[in-house]
Amino acid sequence: MKLTFWEAAEATKATNDWKQWSDFELTGIEFDSRLISDGNLFVPLKGENDGHLFIKSAMDKGAKGSFWNSSETAPDEFPILQVSDPLKAMQELAVYYLKKMTPTVIAITGSNGKTTTKDMTEAVLAKQFNTYKTQGNYNNDIGLPYTILHMPDETEKLILEMGMDHANEIDFLSRLAKPEVAAITMIGEAHIENLGSREGIAKAKMEITSGLSDEGLMVLPADEPLLVPLVKELPQTIKTFGFDQADCQATIVEVQKDYTSFRINGSNTLFTIPVPGKYNVGNALIAISIGQWFDISEDKIQAGLAEFQLTKNRTEWLKSQTGIEILSDVYNANPTAMNLVLDSFSQMPTQGKRVAVLGDMLELGPDSAAMHTSADEHLNPEEITEVVLYGTQMRVLYDILAAKYQQNKLHYFKKEEKEAVTAKLKSILEPKDMVVLKASNGMGLNEVVANLLEI
């Protein structure tokens, strides 16, 4: 980290006499005292616990200084920077550090697929540049400045994921990061309870342009009419992606459970990504568009996509001890994303039967019932033989599916019956079968996945 204690003081306008301590190089910043290493600056955030209470632990781990805003007296002879709010100070420090290190910032948001797209984009750009990306899901007002302050000194391209569940959150992140390139993966229904409508979600996602360079690039889905009126007056270069009438347009060649191959308009190159599904091709088109913007050769883009590593806990294929194929997608869910997964899963080749396990999608607001029943059109007994539904909201889908699924092929369980879900799956799944699990993270289907691995 190329940052000193005095630089941090000036960047955050610390109000105490910080020059009483000699200047020294900082080795990093941490807000979790357990992660402190020698030479770090501690950021005592106030959450469920007040971070100031852990200053001794931070010092014991090797912290050499700390932001401070507490009625408690700071430790004697320990360098502190008095600030009005340690979180705001960390954000201000991130802004300063971006200006100092001058990486090109690429910002990615969307209702679904932003983490996968971030991973793909980083893999493509890494073929030509020194890159760093958001780690895990550090995509909010804490995680984004933390990511900036953790980038390696040699970083040339910084890929930042931007998340939100309320209006104005992405506006803040975009103004902080000032990207040259921004992308929206899709407009779904996640957090519609807070934003009122898909139109509200579209406007919130478009906040990513708030800090976007006027000479920059904006990458958008071609099949989203809600975005059309929102981009008319934008000064940036607009590039669309999709499968019909898009600037970067894909034709799918082959879909298997562990890879998808496709071609794009104007090229004979066969691109292959190590993940299944049409929706993941859409994510790859964003990475291709961004790679082209930075003049990366098609061969390098092809290689980057073929080798990209998916952030753990997103869509992943697993296999039980007896050979059952498990498609785990239990981190988040909205109707658009769930239906895309079901469409893809329905076409995947298997020697056994296909089984779908669907749990509640949370934060969908007053139209939640209709949104849950939308999966009906994406469930066909000839393709997905058996369906297990779990949670309060999934009851409405059960009632509709009862018209086309035989009683012994359709199962419903209340939220408190999670163990019964596992028991039912153990009774119906056989070696060579294929099962997909999809739900919001709050439904805890990751526990069911862990249990299935044991059979």
C-alpha angles and dihedrals in degrees: 000000000000098000136106132208092248091049089054089050093052094043092053096037092236109201102210129083095272093163088075084085123063115250117259140177117264117221095200146311130261135178094190109074090206090065097049117125131186113300098015128142111232120223109201103205123190113233129122084333129029108249090214087073089067098054093110090052090050091050092049089053091053107270111162097192145000145205109245136202109149140116086229116095114255118241114278117265092001115131111244135173112216109219135164093239126007092210092052088047091053089050092049090048090052091053090051092047093051090054091048098047096034102205117168107253122219114190124200129187139155143133091267138006099030094123093048090047090049090052093048093047092050091050091052096045092045089067089073109012142043102259141187128184141190108285115229109326099326090141106127138080090290101035098046098056088041089056092050092051091049099051114120116257092248095054113138100169120036115194111200126189114212120203132183145170099183137043118272095026096103090041088061094046094047093050089049096049100034097205126205091206129034133180137188114205098196145323109244134155102270111136091005086142088069098036101042101225145008086265088058090049091050091052091048092051091048088061083086086083092062093092098022116127113253088229092049137101129261116196116199139172110262094214098059111097092182090071096051098083091041096060101043096097098036115124093206126096107268120211123180129205133197146093102287130042095346132140089235104033128179134208112197115227103179139357121199130165093261104031145021127207126202145155130223131221115278095019140085093202115122109222119200126191121193093233132074131246147052091259090061090052087059089055090049091053089060091053090048092050091050091046090053091050089059092046096248112164120251091242091057092045089051092050094046093053092046092054104037118133118223118227108253120261094033122103107324139163117233133175128217122226090261095049103265110154111230123194104196116197102152103129098090141344143194128168096260093050094044093051092048090052092049092050091052095043091050091063100044114116115245138168091215135038128296119239126186124206111193125184133187121295107221134215096027097132128211094339093056095115094054091046092053092049090053087082088071091083090054098052117082120173090217091059105027104036100191135022130201116193123196131188143031096284094048091066091084091054090049091056092052096043090052087078093065107021122073113245093248091052098053122066133180130194132181120237092260090055099072093130089055089056090059091045092052092049091050089054097050105033120089133181112289092024118128124221132185122200118196130169143116114291091246091068091068098224088151085081090057090049090053090051093049091056088064096060 
